[in-house]
């Protein structure tokens, strides 16, 4: 199981939201590049980097921070937040982003996402779904849809390789992940590499996620609040 620490960006700073609410924003660090370096110094290989300004605006905003993190660390970065155009996809891949999280476009313009997977290789993309219950939310969790999570995934099979899912109800709450949700995804789509996100609060949560065989887990607030120490994470990675 891969351990992926998260950096969420608002105004170029490292923040966390609670349940996707921009009015419940907490700034943890002013310099996200320093945070990324700390993750690298702890022997972690991956980073989940989200441009919340971009998700809200509908286009990538924090280009400067993205570029600096890629220039100053060797982390394998997956990025999301407002990616809507082929030009942005090309620019991100050219900069060295490892994988791009596609959320709103996958929900609203499936043919565009399918064309990106064809043109740039499915390995370069993660289908990113934020859900309340079984329904997908888009545009930085601000807009609800009637689209069922499992229908969303099914339309991209069998090309799709990676799928990240966040249960908005657990995100930032530090009350534990929605294990049942991830089990259901894995059972229905056994060939997918599932990335779990939302609610991780302890090493015990990580052990349970490892047991149900998620490919990766994203950890955010638990690190920033000191619930999980960086030195505790390396032994869990395989």
HUWOMO-V34170 format. One record per helix or strand. SS is the DSSP state (H for helix, E for strand). FROM is the first residue (numbers start at 1). LEN is the number of residues. If there is no record, write none. Layout:
ss=SS from=FROM len=LEN
ss=SS from=FROM len=LEN
//
This chain:
ss=E from=2 len=9
ss=E from=13 len=6
ss=E from=21 len=9
ss=H from=32 len=10
ss=E from=46 len=6
ss=H from=52 len=6
ss=H from=63 len=10
ss=E from=76 len=5
ss=H from=86 len=10
ss=E from=99 len=4
ss=H from=104 len=5
ss=H from=110 len=11
ss=H from=122 len=3
ss=E from=125 len=8
ss=E from=135 len=4
ss=E from=143 len=6
ss=H from=149 len=6
ss=E from=162 len=6
ss=H from=179 len=10
ss=E from=193 len=5
ss=H from=203 len=9
ss=E from=216 len=4
ss=H from=221 len=4
ss=H from=230 len=7
//
